[in-house]
């Protein structure tokens, strides 16, 4: 009995230690911030990288792009997934398989050559063959040469005759096109009068079609204006409905908190821009001014070198921040699981 109790005590201690370790790891994952870095650059080609790591790089997920995507996941420094290494292994296996097939084809080719060599007659059999065929073969070759020469001469003569005939036809067509038929003056006047009569006859239809098109444009404009007023009335009725203000404030509160939990903290950027058009150069500084309210919220070091010259664009940017999983879990859960928010969202879909 005492032995059984000791075994139960040891088992309980082991299970408790395992549960305590798992709970500790979960608490660390939730409350120790995750860090991320986003890097983009443009020199000769565009490259990008997104790196997410936790607690002194114990867990690292590295996604990079340099002509192709690659994802590497490391836990305690051990690579658990490497897309590029996996691709290289697949390519090596494919190359090995191709080499095996090549060797197999080579062996089959050697066997086929051996069979062909075995089927060929031996030198002794060739010596026994009659030599009466040689003169006949030579005479047949000479006859073929003569026939080919006669055929070439006939085809060249036929081509010459065809080219002469085509030149004569072209000359005749040129003479015909060079002649201009003279149209009498009364026929010209009658044609002009007929054209004028047709134009005047079509004018009422043209005016009617133009008026209908104009009225159609006015109707479309009125419909759009009416649609804008209906949209305003719809959102006004929706926002003033029962519970809408509470849902709006609730979503705003938790949404802002969720964004704060994942927001970046620092931005470093270096931009080199050259352009022949001074207007494009001025737009770079205009964009910088417009972005200042957003970038000033971060610790930033932004350097811009934009001036007129031969067209060139180079930039390097690095954005770093942190993610608090506990805040993401709490505020995201509040937004997803709240009954009033879900009911309001269903009502929006139903009314749409």
ZADO-1210 file (C-alpha; in nm, 4 decimals, padded with zeros to 6 digits):
<atoms>
<atom x="00.0000" y="00.0000" z="00.0000" code="UNK" pos="1"/>
<atom x="00.2798" y="00.2385" z="00.0848" code="UNK" pos="2"/>
<atom x="00.4467" y="00.1599" z="-00.2474" code="UNK" pos="3"/>
<atom x="00.1234" y="00.2342" z="-00.4314" code="UNK" pos="4"/>
<atom x="00.0873" y="00.5666" z="-00.2497" code="UNK" pos="5"/>
<atom x="00.4469" y="00.6578" z="-00.3343" code="UNK" pos="6"/>
<atom x="00.3833" y="00.5804" z="-00.7031" code="UNK" pos="7"/>
<atom x="00.0693" y="00.7991" z="-00.6955" code="UNK" pos="8"/>
<atom x="00.2628" y="01.0810" z="-00.5260" code="UNK" pos="9"/>
<atom x="00.5459" y="01.0654" z="-00.7815" code="UNK" pos="10"/>
<atom x="00.2935" y="01.0567" z="-01.0689" code="UNK" pos="11"/>
<atom x="00.1085" y="01.3550" z="-00.9220" code="UNK" pos="12"/>
<atom x="00.4307" y="01.5513" z="-00.8836" code="UNK" pos="13"/>
<atom x="00.5311" y="01.4775" z="-01.2444" code="UNK" pos="14"/>
<atom x="00.1890" y="01.5700" z="-01.3830" code="UNK" pos="15"/>
<atom x="00.1773" y="01.8837" z="-01.1680" code="UNK" pos="16"/>
<atom x="00.5225" y="01.9855" z="-01.2872" code="UNK" pos="17"/>
<atom x="00.4205" y="01.9342" z="-01.6503" code="UNK" pos="18"/>
<atom x="00.0982" y="02.1351" z="-01.6047" code="UNK" pos="19"/>
<atom x="00.2866" y="02.4103" z="-01.4224" code="UNK" pos="20"/>
<atom x="00.5442" y="02.4254" z="-01.7032" code="UNK" pos="21"/>
<atom x="00.2712" y="02.4437" z="-01.9698" code="UNK" pos="22"/>
<atom x="00.0914" y="02.7165" z="-01.7728" code="UNK" pos="23"/>
<atom x="00.4162" y="02.9115" z="-01.7355" code="UNK" pos="24"/>
<atom x="00.4861" y="02.8896" z="-02.1082" code="UNK" pos="25"/>
<atom x="00.1314" y="03.0076" z="-02.1900" code="UNK" pos="26"/>
<atom x="00.1637" y="03.3022" z="-01.9504" code="UNK" pos="27"/>
<atom x="00.4994" y="03.3958" z="-02.1017" code="UNK" pos="28"/>
<atom x="00.3565" y="03.3754" z="-02.4553" code="UNK" pos="29"/>
<atom x="00.0679" y="03.6014" z="-02.3533" code="UNK" pos="30"/>
<atom x="00.2475" y="03.8626" z="-02.1444" code="UNK" pos="31"/>
<atom x="00.5982" y="03.8794" z="-02.2946" code="UNK" pos="32"/>
<atom x="00.5740" y="04.1035" z="-02.6037" code="UNK" pos="33"/>
<atom x="00.6319" y="03.9639" z="-02.9489" code="UNK" pos="34"/>
<atom x="00.8548" y="04.1832" z="-03.1643" code="UNK" pos="35"/>
<atom x="00.8320" y="04.2320" z="-03.5383" code="UNK" pos="36"/>
<atom x="01.0436" y="04.4042" z="-03.8014" code="UNK" pos="37"/>
<atom x="00.9351" y="04.4952" z="-04.1538" code="UNK" pos="38"/>
<atom x="01.2134" y="04.5855" z="-04.3972" code="UNK" pos="39"/>
<atom x="01.1735" y="04.6882" z="-04.7612" code="UNK" pos="40"/>
<atom x="01.4392" y="04.8141" z="-05.0009" code="UNK" pos="41"/>
<atom x="01.4776" y="04.9003" z="-05.3670" code="UNK" pos="42"/>
<atom x="01.8152" y="04.9083" z="-05.5355" code="UNK" pos="43"/>
<atom x="01.8409" y="04.7111" z="-05.8577" code="UNK" pos="44"/>
<atom x="01.5432" y="04.4994" z="-05.7527" code="UNK" pos="45"/>
<atom x="01.2756" y="04.5074" z="-05.4834" code="UNK" pos="46"/>
<atom x="01.3327" y="04.3034" z="-05.1670" code="UNK" pos="47"/>
<atom x="01.1255" y="04.2680" z="-04.8537" code="UNK" pos="48"/>
<atom x="01.1387" y="04.0927" z="-04.5194" code="UNK" pos="49"/>
<atom x="00.9028" y="04.0362" z="-04.2257" code="UNK" pos="50"/>
<atom x="01.0525" y="03.8956" z="-03.9072" code="UNK" pos="51"/>
<atom x="00.8519" y="03.7992" z="-03.5983" code="UNK" pos="52"/>
<atom x="01.0392" y="03.6818" z="-03.2868" code="UNK" pos="53"/>
<atom x="00.9756" y="03.6243" z="-02.9170" code="UNK" pos="54"/>
<atom x="01.1802" y="03.6287" z="-02.5966" code="UNK" pos="55"/>
<atom x="01.5431" y="03.6554" z="-02.7050" code="UNK" pos="56"/>
<atom x="01.4702" y="03.4879" z="-03.0406" code="UNK" pos="57"/>
<atom x="01.3578" y="03.1606" z="-02.8845" code="UNK" pos="58"/>
<atom x="01.0814" y="03.1519" z="-03.1470" code="UNK" pos="59"/>
<atom x="01.1470" y="03.3141" z="-03.4863" code="UNK" pos="60"/>
<atom x="00.9359" y="03.3319" z="-03.8009" code="UNK" pos="61"/>
<atom x="01.1207" y="03.4926" z="-04.0917" code="UNK" pos="62"/>
<atom x="00.9377" y="03.5660" z="-04.4184" code="UNK" pos="63"/>
<atom x="01.1511" y="03.7149" z="-04.6969" code="UNK" pos="64"/>
<atom x="01.1120" y="03.8066" z="-05.0633" code="UNK" pos="65"/>
<atom x="01.3986" y="03.8430" z="-05.3099" code="UNK" pos="66"/>
<atom x="01.2653" y="03.7278" z="-05.6436" code="UNK" pos="67"/>
<atom x="01.0755" y="03.4532" z="-05.4571" code="UNK" pos="68"/>
<atom x="00.9070" y="03.3913" z="-05.1214" code="UNK" pos="69"/>
<atom x="01.0838" y="03.2016" z="-04.8425" code="UNK" pos="70"/>
<atom x="00.9588" y="03.1207" z="-04.4932" code="UNK" pos="71"/>
<atom x="01.1814" y="02.9966" z="-04.2101" code="UNK" pos="72"/>
<atom x="01.0519" y="02.8987" z="-03.8643" code="UNK" pos="73"/>
<atom x="01.2990" y="02.8322" z="-03.5827" code="UNK" pos="74"/>
<atom x="01.2313" y="02.7213" z="-03.2262" code="UNK" pos="75"/>
<atom x="01.5273" y="02.7330" z="-02.9850" code="UNK" pos="76"/>
<atom x="01.7499" y="02.7907" z="-03.2859" code="UNK" pos="77"/>
<atom x="01.6385" y="02.4663" z="-03.4528" code="UNK" pos="78"/>
<atom x="01.4847" y="02.5134" z="-03.7996" code="UNK" pos="79"/>
<atom x="01.1452" y="02.3421" z="-03.8000" code="UNK" pos="80"/>
<atom x="01.0423" y="02.4684" z="-04.1432" code="UNK" pos="81"/>
<atom x="01.2478" y="02.6106" z="-04.4288" code="UNK" pos="82"/>
<atom x="01.0678" y="02.6516" z="-04.7584" code="UNK" pos="83"/>
<atom x="01.3874" y="02.7179" z="-04.9558" code="UNK" pos="84"/>
<atom x="01.5632" y="02.4126" z="-04.8095" code="UNK" pos="85"/>
<atom x="01.2563" y="02.2039" z="-04.8856" code="UNK" pos="86"/>
<atom x="01.2611" y="02.3298" z="-05.2449" code="UNK" pos="87"/>
<atom x="01.6346" y="02.2549" z="-05.2753" code="UNK" pos="88"/>
<atom x="01.5778" y="01.9013" z="-05.1465" code="UNK" pos="89"/>
<atom x="01.3006" y="01.8511" z="-05.4019" code="UNK" pos="90"/>
<atom x="01.5253" y="01.9823" z="-05.6806" code="UNK" pos="91"/>
<atom x="01.8118" y="01.7545" z="-05.5678" code="UNK" pos="92"/>
<atom x="01.5786" y="01.4539" z="-05.5621" code="UNK" pos="93"/>
<atom x="01.4502" y="01.5444" z="-05.9084" code="UNK" pos="94"/>
<atom x="01.8077" y="01.5820" z="-06.0405" code="UNK" pos="95"/>
<atom x="01.8989" y="01.2448" z="-05.8900" code="UNK" pos="96"/>
<atom x="01.5981" y="01.0839" z="-06.0540" code="UNK" pos="97"/>
<atom x="01.6871" y="01.2449" z="-06.3878" code="UNK" pos="98"/>
<atom x="02.0443" y="01.1119" z="-06.3584" code="UNK" pos="99"/>
<atom x="01.9099" y="00.7630" z="-06.2895" code="UNK" pos="100"/>
<atom x="01.6867" y="00.7844" z="-06.5983" code="UNK" pos="101"/>
<atom x="01.9785" y="00.9073" z="-06.8088" code="UNK" pos="102"/>
<atom x="02.1937" y="00.6127" z="-06.7018" code="UNK" pos="103"/>
<atom x="01.9085" y="00.3755" z="-06.7759" code="UNK" pos="104"/>
<atom x="01.8648" y="00.5240" z="-07.1249" code="UNK" pos="105"/>
<atom x="02.2406" y="00.4957" z="-07.1815" code="UNK" pos="106"/>
<atom x="02.2384" y="00.1266" z="-07.0883" code="UNK" pos="107"/>
<atom x="01.9424" y="00.0630" z="-07.3178" code="UNK" pos="108"/>
<atom x="02.1177" y="00.2478" z="-07.6017" code="UNK" pos="109"/>
<atom x="02.4314" y="00.0359" z="-07.5572" code="UNK" pos="110"/>
<atom x="02.2229" y="-00.2826" z="-07.5651" code="UNK" pos="111"/>
<atom x="02.0493" y="-00.1669" z="-07.8846" code="UNK" pos="112"/>
<atom x="02.3837" y="-00.0873" z="-08.0504" code="UNK" pos="113"/>
<atom x="02.5147" y="-00.4314" z="-07.9576" code="UNK" pos="114"/>
<atom x="02.2093" y="-00.5925" z="-08.1179" code="UNK" pos="115"/>
<atom x="02.2543" y="-00.3855" z="-08.4361" code="UNK" pos="116"/>
<atom x="02.6233" y="-00.4760" z="-08.4533" code="UNK" pos="117"/>
<atom x="02.5381" y="-00.8440" z="-08.4140" code="UNK" pos="118"/>
<atom x="02.2838" y="-00.8211" z="-08.6992" code="UNK" pos="119"/>
<atom x="02.5341" y="-00.6609" z="-08.9443" code="UNK" pos="120"/>
<atom x="02.7146" y="-00.8954" z="-09.1917" code="UNK" pos="121"/>
<atom x="03.0753" y="-00.9924" z="-09.1177" code="UNK" pos="122"/>
<atom x="03.3715" y="-00.8739" z="-09.3367" code="UNK" pos="123"/>
<atom x="03.3994" y="-01.2215" z="-09.4924" code="UNK" pos="124"/>
<atom x="03.0346" y="-01.2061" z="-09.6059" code="UNK" pos="125"/>
<atom x="03.0903" y="-00.8592" z="-09.7552" code="UNK" pos="126"/>
<atom x="03.3912" y="-00.9871" z="-09.9536" code="UNK" pos="127"/>
<atom x="03.1797" y="-01.2655" z="-10.1038" code="UNK" pos="128"/>
<atom x="02.9180" y="-01.0172" z="-10.2390" code="UNK" pos="129"/>
<atom x="02.9319" y="-00.9621" z="-10.6249" code="UNK" pos="130"/>
<atom x="03.0901" y="-00.6441" z="-10.7506" code="UNK" pos="131"/>
<atom x="02.8578" y="-00.6165" z="-11.0499" code="UNK" pos="132"/>
<atom x="02.6410" y="-00.3565" z="-10.8770" code="UNK" pos="133"/>
<atom x="02.9067" y="-00.0817" z="-10.8715" code="UNK" pos="134"/>
<atom x="02.8897" y="00.0227" z="-11.2405" code="UNK" pos="135"/>
<atom x="02.5103" y="00.0221" z="-11.2333" code="UNK" pos="136"/>
<atom x="02.5106" y="00.2423" z="-10.9207" code="UNK" pos="137"/>
<atom x="02.7500" y="00.4906" z="-11.0820" code="UNK" pos="138"/>
<atom x="02.5426" y="00.5100" z="-11.3989" code="UNK" pos="139"/>
<atom x="02.2228" y="00.5608" z="-11.1986" code="UNK" pos="140"/>
<atom x="02.3868" y="00.8501" z="-11.0067" code="UNK" pos="141"/>
<atom x="02.4927" y="01.0143" z="-11.3334" code="UNK" pos="142"/>
<atom x="02.1373" y="00.9825" z="-11.4721" code="UNK" pos="143"/>
<atom x="01.9942" y="01.1427" z="-11.1597" code="UNK" pos="144"/>
<atom x="02.2337" y="01.4370" z="-11.1914" code="UNK" pos="145"/>
<atom x="02.1296" y="01.4956" z="-11.5538" code="UNK" pos="146"/>
<atom x="01.7583" y="01.4836" z="-11.4654" code="UNK" pos="147"/>
<atom x="01.8094" y="01.7320" z="-11.1803" code="UNK" pos="148"/>
<atom x="01.9958" y="01.9750" z="-11.4112" code="UNK" pos="149"/>
<atom x="01.7156" y="01.9598" z="-11.6683" code="UNK" pos="150"/>
<atom x="01.4495" y="02.0190" z="-11.4018" code="UNK" pos="151"/>
<atom x="01.6387" y="02.3215" z="-11.2640" code="UNK" pos="152"/>
<atom x="01.6715" y="02.4726" z="-11.6109" code="UNK" pos="153"/>
<atom x="01.2990" y="02.4275" z="-11.6775" code="UNK" pos="154"/>
<atom x="01.1948" y="02.5795" z="-11.3434" code="UNK" pos="155"/>
<atom x="01.4263" y="02.8817" z="-11.3911" code="UNK" pos="156"/>
<atom x="01.2787" y="02.9460" z="-11.7387" code="UNK" pos="157"/>
<atom x="00.9241" y="02.9201" z="-11.5988" code="UNK" pos="158"/>
<atom x="01.0098" y="03.1667" z="-11.3193" code="UNK" pos="159"/>
<atom x="01.1425" y="03.4172" z="-11.5726" code="UNK" pos="160"/>
<atom x="00.8206" y="03.3956" z="-11.7742" code="UNK" pos="161"/>
<atom x="00.6057" y="03.4411" z="-11.4592" code="UNK" pos="162"/>
<atom x="00.8069" y="03.7467" z="-11.3476" code="UNK" pos="163"/>
<atom x="00.7725" y="03.9079" z="-11.6934" code="UNK" pos="164"/>
<atom x="00.3972" y="03.8453" z="-11.6897" code="UNK" pos="165"/>
<atom x="00.3603" y="04.0005" z="-11.3407" code="UNK" pos="166"/>
<atom x="00.5613" y="04.3109" z="-11.4445" code="UNK" pos="167"/>
<atom x="00.3346" y="04.3567" z="-11.7458" code="UNK" pos="168"/>
<atom x="00.0209" y="04.3271" z="-11.5306" code="UNK" pos="169"/>
<atom x="00.1571" y="04.5822" z="-11.2793" code="UNK" pos="170"/>
<atom x="00.2373" y="04.8275" z="-11.5592" code="UNK" pos="171"/>
<atom x="-00.1131" y="04.7895" z="-11.7024" code="UNK" pos="172"/>
<atom x="-00.2726" y="04.8448" z="-11.3570" code="UNK" pos="173"/>
<atom x="-00.0578" y="05.1570" z="-11.3080" code="UNK" pos="174"/>
<atom x="-00.1742" y="05.2974" z="-11.6389" code="UNK" pos="175"/>
<atom x="-00.5377" y="05.2320" z="-11.5473" code="UNK" pos="176"/>
<atom x="-00.5014" y="05.3968" z="-11.2063" code="UNK" pos="177"/>
<atom x="-00.3257" y="05.6978" z="-11.3599" code="UNK" pos="178"/>
<atom x="-00.6271" y="05.7752" z="-11.5724" code="UNK" pos="179"/>
<atom x="-00.8803" y="06.0033" z="-11.4062" code="UNK" pos="180"/>
<atom x="-01.2370" y="06.0025" z="-11.5124" code="UNK" pos="181"/>
<atom x="-01.3791" y="06.3453" z="-11.5642" code="UNK" pos="182"/>
<atom x="-01.7200" y="06.3988" z="-11.3966" code="UNK" pos="183"/>
<atom x="-01.9486" y="06.6602" z="-11.5515" code="UNK" pos="184"/>
<atom x="-02.0304" y="06.9740" z="-11.3515" code="UNK" pos="185"/>
<atom x="-02.4065" y="06.9175" z="-11.3443" code="UNK" pos="186"/>
<atom x="-02.3595" y="06.5684" z="-11.1966" code="UNK" pos="187"/>
<atom x="-02.1378" y="06.7116" z="-10.9222" code="UNK" pos="188"/>
<atom x="-02.3976" y="06.9785" z="-10.8378" code="UNK" pos="189"/>
<atom x="-02.6764" y="06.7199" z="-10.8284" code="UNK" pos="190"/>
<atom x="-02.4689" y="06.4981" z="-10.5941" code="UNK" pos="191"/>
<atom x="-02.4076" y="06.7908" z="-10.3578" code="UNK" pos="192"/>
<atom x="-02.7781" y="06.8767" z="-10.3549" code="UNK" pos="193"/>
<atom x="-02.8663" y="06.5150" z="-10.2763" code="UNK" pos="194"/>
<atom x="-02.6190" y="06.5091" z="-09.9873" code="UNK" pos="195"/>
<atom x="-02.7582" y="06.8368" z="-09.8511" code="UNK" pos="196"/>
<atom x="-03.1126" y="06.7050" z="-09.8755" code="UNK" pos="197"/>
<atom x="-03.0158" y="06.3871" z="-09.6869" code="UNK" pos="198"/>
<atom x="-02.8447" y="06.5905" z="-09.4154" code="UNK" pos="199"/>
<atom x="-03.1476" y="06.8180" z="-09.3699" code="UNK" pos="200"/>
<atom x="-03.3762" y="06.5172" z="-09.3616" code="UNK" pos="201"/>
<atom x="-03.1710" y="06.3505" z="-09.0864" code="UNK" pos="202"/>
<atom x="-03.1434" y="06.6697" z="-08.8766" code="UNK" pos="203"/>
<atom x="-03.4775" y="06.6299" z="-08.6883" code="UNK" pos="204"/>
<atom x="-03.3860" y="06.2725" z="-08.5928" code="UNK" pos="205"/>
<atom x="-03.0420" y="06.3884" z="-08.4760" code="UNK" pos="206"/>
<atom x="-03.1943" y="06.6661" z="-08.2638" code="UNK" pos="207"/>
<atom x="-03.4448" y="06.4220" z="-08.1151" code="UNK" pos="208"/>
<atom x="-03.1722" y="06.1707" z="-08.0311" code="UNK" pos="209"/>
<atom x="-02.9580" y="06.4438" z="-07.8717" code="UNK" pos="210"/>
<atom x="-03.2519" y="06.5607" z="-07.6613" code="UNK" pos="211"/>
<atom x="-03.3240" y="06.2069" z="-07.5453" code="UNK" pos="212"/>
<atom x="-02.9570" y="06.1574" z="-07.4535" code="UNK" pos="213"/>
<atom x="-02.9565" y="06.4836" z="-07.2563" code="UNK" pos="214"/>
<atom x="-03.2731" y="06.3845" z="-07.0717" code="UNK" pos="215"/>
<atom x="-03.1188" y="06.0454" z="-06.9965" code="UNK" pos="216"/>
<atom x="-02.8119" y="06.2131" z="-06.8440" code="UNK" pos="217"/>
<atom x="-03.0385" y="06.4363" z="-06.6316" code="UNK" pos="218"/>
<atom x="-03.2381" y="06.1340" z="-06.5117" code="UNK" pos="219"/>
<atom x="-02.9201" y="05.9477" z="-06.4145" code="UNK" pos="220"/>
<atom x="-02.7953" y="06.2545" z="-06.2264" code="UNK" pos="221"/>
<atom x="-03.1245" y="06.2867" z="-06.0420" code="UNK" pos="222"/>
<atom x="-03.1168" y="05.9164" z="-05.9551" code="UNK" pos="223"/>
<atom x="-02.7636" y="05.9507" z="-05.8152" code="UNK" pos="224"/>
<atom x="-02.8600" y="06.2530" z="-05.6055" code="UNK" pos="225"/>
<atom x="-03.1650" y="06.0675" z="-05.4806" code="UNK" pos="226"/>
<atom x="-02.9441" y="05.7680" z="-05.3968" code="UNK" pos="227"/>
<atom x="-02.7078" y="05.9912" z="-05.1971" code="UNK" pos="228"/>
<atom x="-02.9988" y="06.1317" z="-04.9936" code="UNK" pos="229"/>
<atom x="-03.1349" y="05.7817" z="-04.9356" code="UNK" pos="230"/>
<atom x="-02.7909" y="05.6663" z="-04.8162" code="UNK" pos="231"/>
<atom x="-02.7689" y="05.9635" z="-04.5782" code="UNK" pos="232"/>
<atom x="-03.1154" y="05.8899" z="-04.4445" code="UNK" pos="233"/>
<atom x="-03.0303" y="05.5206" z="-04.4070" code="UNK" pos="234"/>
<atom x="-02.7161" y="05.5828" z="-04.2020" code="UNK" pos="235"/>
<atom x="-02.8867" y="05.8572" z="-04.0020" code="UNK" pos="236"/>
<atom x="-03.1706" y="05.6181" z="-03.9145" code="UNK" pos="237"/>
<atom x="-02.9216" y="05.3409" z="-03.8440" code="UNK" pos="238"/>
<atom x="-02.6965" y="05.5468" z="-03.6173" code="UNK" pos="239"/>
<atom x="-02.9926" y="05.6913" z="-03.4314" code="UNK" pos="240"/>
<atom x="-03.1529" y="05.3520" z="-03.3761" code="UNK" pos="241"/>
<atom x="-03.1676" y="05.1943" z="-03.0319" code="UNK" pos="242"/>
<atom x="-02.8291" y="05.0688" z="-02.9132" code="UNK" pos="243"/>
<atom x="-02.6326" y="05.2024" z="-03.2123" code="UNK" pos="244"/>
<atom x="-02.4434" y="05.4642" z="-03.0101" code="UNK" pos="245"/>
<atom x="-02.3493" y="05.2074" z="-02.7481" code="UNK" pos="246"/>
<atom x="-02.2191" y="04.9667" z="-03.0152" code="UNK" pos="247"/>
<atom x="-02.0270" y="05.2496" z="-03.1863" code="UNK" pos="248"/>
<atom x="-01.8565" y="05.3542" z="-02.8600" code="UNK" pos="249"/>
<atom x="-01.7871" y="04.9922" z="-02.7656" code="UNK" pos="250"/>
<atom x="-01.6277" y="04.9072" z="-03.1025" code="UNK" pos="251"/>
<atom x="-01.4275" y="05.2311" z="-03.0987" code="UNK" pos="252"/>
<atom x="-01.2956" y="05.1651" z="-02.7487" code="UNK" pos="253"/>
<atom x="-01.1827" y="04.8065" z="-02.8078" code="UNK" pos="254"/>
<atom x="-01.0728" y="04.8720" z="-03.1677" code="UNK" pos="255"/>
<atom x="-00.8390" y="05.1511" z="-03.0604" code="UNK" pos="256"/>
<atom x="-00.7018" y="04.9329" z="-02.7803" code="UNK" pos="257"/>
<atom x="-00.6470" y="04.6490" z="-03.0290" code="UNK" pos="258"/>
<atom x="-00.4559" y="04.8781" z="-03.2653" code="UNK" pos="259"/>
<atom x="-00.2413" y="05.0024" z="-02.9780" code="UNK" pos="260"/>
<atom x="-00.1539" y="04.6426" z="-02.8934" code="UNK" pos="261"/>
<atom x="-00.0071" y="04.5837" z="-03.2410" code="UNK" pos="262"/>
<atom x="00.1037" y="04.9336" z="-03.3420" code="UNK" pos="263"/>
<atom x="00.4598" y="04.9998" z="-03.4632" code="UNK" pos="264"/>
<atom x="00.6999" y="05.1965" z="-03.2440" code="UNK" pos="265"/>
<atom x="00.9818" y="05.3110" z="-03.4749" code="UNK" pos="266"/>
<atom x="01.0325" y="05.3943" z="-03.8413" code="UNK" pos="267"/>
<atom x="01.3662" y="05.4434" z="-04.0176" code="UNK" pos="268"/>
<atom x="01.3615" y="05.5350" z="-04.3870" code="UNK" pos="269"/>
<atom x="01.6092" y="05.6603" z="-04.6443" code="UNK" pos="270"/>
<atom x="01.4822" y="05.7746" z="-04.9870" code="UNK" pos="271"/>
<atom x="01.6837" y="05.8805" z="-05.2919" code="UNK" pos="272"/>
<atom x="01.4746" y="06.0143" z="-05.5821" code="UNK" pos="273"/>
<atom x="01.5746" y="06.1772" z="-05.9106" code="UNK" pos="274"/>
<atom x="01.3404" y="06.2874" z="-06.1882" code="UNK" pos="275"/>
<atom x="01.3552" y="06.5125" z="-06.4944" code="UNK" pos="276"/>
<atom x="01.0145" y="06.6590" z="-06.4047" code="UNK" pos="277"/>
<atom x="01.0420" y="06.9081" z="-06.1143" code="UNK" pos="278"/>
<atom x="00.6707" y="06.8595" z="-06.0438" code="UNK" pos="279"/>
<atom x="00.7280" y="06.4952" z="-05.9491" code="UNK" pos="280"/>
<atom x="01.0167" y="06.5980" z="-05.7247" code="UNK" pos="281"/>
<atom x="00.7908" y="06.8499" z="-05.5483" code="UNK" pos="282"/>
<atom x="00.5266" y="06.5796" z="-05.4945" code="UNK" pos="283"/>
<atom x="00.7754" y="06.3754" z="-05.2885" code="UNK" pos="284"/>
<atom x="00.8028" y="06.6558" z="-05.0339" code="UNK" pos="285"/>
<atom x="00.4264" y="06.7091" z="-05.0517" code="UNK" pos="286"/>
<atom x="00.3695" y="06.3437" z="-04.9627" code="UNK" pos="287"/>
<atom x="00.6160" y="06.3789" z="-04.6758" code="UNK" pos="288"/>
<atom x="00.4197" y="06.6733" z="-04.5341" code="UNK" pos="289"/>
<atom x="00.0920" y="06.4815" z="-04.5603" code="UNK" pos="290"/>
<atom x="00.2415" y="06.1800" z="-04.3805" code="UNK" pos="291"/>
<atom x="00.3888" y="06.3789" z="-04.0919" code="UNK" pos="292"/>
<atom x="00.0799" y="06.3514" z="-03.8622" code="UNK" pos="293"/>
<atom x="00.1092" y="05.9716" z="-03.8826" code="UNK" pos="294"/>
<atom x="00.4858" y="05.9294" z="-03.8779" code="UNK" pos="295"/>
<atom x="00.5291" y="06.1772" z="-03.5924" code="UNK" pos="296"/>
<atom x="00.3375" y="05.9352" z="-03.3708" code="UNK" pos="297"/>
<atom x="00.6406" y="05.7046" z="-03.3975" code="UNK" pos="298"/>
<atom x="01.0053" y="05.7466" z="-03.3216" code="UNK" pos="299"/>
<atom x="01.1249" y="05.8102" z="-03.6732" code="UNK" pos="300"/>
<atom x="01.4357" y="05.8960" z="-03.8661" code="UNK" pos="301"/>
<atom x="01.3270" y="05.9763" z="-04.2223" code="UNK" pos="302"/>
<atom x="01.5824" y="06.1102" z="-04.4692" code="UNK" pos="303"/>
<atom x="01.4729" y="06.2298" z="-04.8157" code="UNK" pos="304"/>
<atom x="01.7039" y="06.3296" z="-05.0993" code="UNK" pos="305"/>
<atom x="01.4848" y="06.4339" z="-05.3936" code="UNK" pos="306"/>
<atom x="01.6060" y="06.6616" z="-05.6717" code="UNK" pos="307"/>
<atom x="01.5963" y="06.7068" z="-06.0455" code="UNK" pos="308"/>
<atom x="01.8201" y="06.4837" z="-06.2569" code="UNK" pos="309"/>
<atom x="01.8374" y="06.1533" z="-06.4365" code="UNK" pos="310"/>
<atom x="01.5483" y="05.9297" z="-06.3279" code="UNK" pos="311"/>
<atom x="01.6442" y="05.7122" z="-06.0283" code="UNK" pos="312"/>
<atom x="01.4678" y="05.5629" z="-05.7272" code="UNK" pos="313"/>
<atom x="01.6285" y="05.3982" z="-05.4259" code="UNK" pos="314"/>
<atom x="01.4864" y="05.3512" z="-05.0806" code="UNK" pos="315"/>
<atom x="01.5373" y="05.1582" z="-04.7606" code="UNK" pos="316"/>
<atom x="01.2736" y="05.1425" z="-04.4872" code="UNK" pos="317"/>
<atom x="01.2597" y="04.9598" z="-04.1556" code="UNK" pos="318"/>
<atom x="00.9488" y="04.9484" z="-03.9376" code="UNK" pos="319"/>
<atom x="00.9636" y="04.7848" z="-03.5946" code="UNK" pos="320"/>
<atom x="00.6993" y="04.7287" z="-03.3306" code="UNK" pos="321"/>
<atom x="00.5579" y="04.4919" z="-03.0727" code="UNK" pos="322"/>
<atom x="00.2491" y="04.2734" z="-03.0268" code="UNK" pos="323"/>
<atom x="00.0883" y="04.2062" z="-02.6893" code="UNK" pos="324"/>
<atom x="-00.0985" y="03.8777" z="-02.7269" code="UNK" pos="325"/>
<atom x="-00.2976" y="03.9193" z="-02.4066" code="UNK" pos="326"/>
<atom x="-00.4343" y="04.2536" z="-02.5290" code="UNK" pos="327"/>
<atom x="-00.5092" y="04.1088" z="-02.8736" code="UNK" pos="328"/>
<atom x="-00.6892" y="03.8150" z="-02.7122" code="UNK" pos="329"/>
<atom x="-00.8895" y="04.0332" z="-02.4694" code="UNK" pos="330"/>
<atom x="-00.9968" y="04.3143" z="-02.7037" code="UNK" pos="331"/>
<atom x="-01.0377" y="04.0898" z="-03.0075" code="UNK" pos="332"/>
<atom x="-01.2511" y="03.8536" z="-02.8018" code="UNK" pos="333"/>
<atom x="-01.4634" y="04.1429" z="-02.6788" code="UNK" pos="334"/>
<atom x="-01.5300" y="04.2533" z="-03.0365" code="UNK" pos="335"/>
<atom x="-01.6024" y="03.9036" z="-03.1671" code="UNK" pos="336"/>
<atom x="-01.7967" y="03.7530" z="-02.8769" code="UNK" pos="337"/>
<atom x="-02.0110" y="04.0458" z="-02.7609" code="UNK" pos="338"/>
<atom x="-02.3798" y="03.9653" z="-02.8199" code="UNK" pos="339"/>
<atom x="-02.4897" y="04.3241" z="-02.8875" code="UNK" pos="340"/>
<atom x="-02.2172" y="04.3747" z="-03.1486" code="UNK" pos="341"/>
<atom x="-02.3087" y="04.0453" z="-03.3172" code="UNK" pos="342"/>
<atom x="-02.6799" y="04.1372" z="-03.3192" code="UNK" pos="343"/>
<atom x="-02.6055" y="04.4827" z="-03.4631" code="UNK" pos="344"/>
<atom x="-02.3841" y="04.3276" z="-03.7324" code="UNK" pos="345"/>
<atom x="-02.6600" y="04.0799" z="-03.8263" code="UNK" pos="346"/>
<atom x="-02.9090" y="04.3648" z="-03.8504" code="UNK" pos="347"/>
<atom x="-02.6737" y="04.5539" z="-04.0822" code="UNK" pos="348"/>
<atom x="-02.6466" y="04.2533" z="-04.3125" code="UNK" pos="349"/>
<atom x="-03.0237" y="04.1967" z="-04.3083" code="UNK" pos="350"/>
<atom x="-03.1032" y="04.5567" z="-04.3971" code="UNK" pos="351"/>
<atom x="-02.8442" y="04.5621" z="-04.6737" code="UNK" pos="352"/>
</atoms>
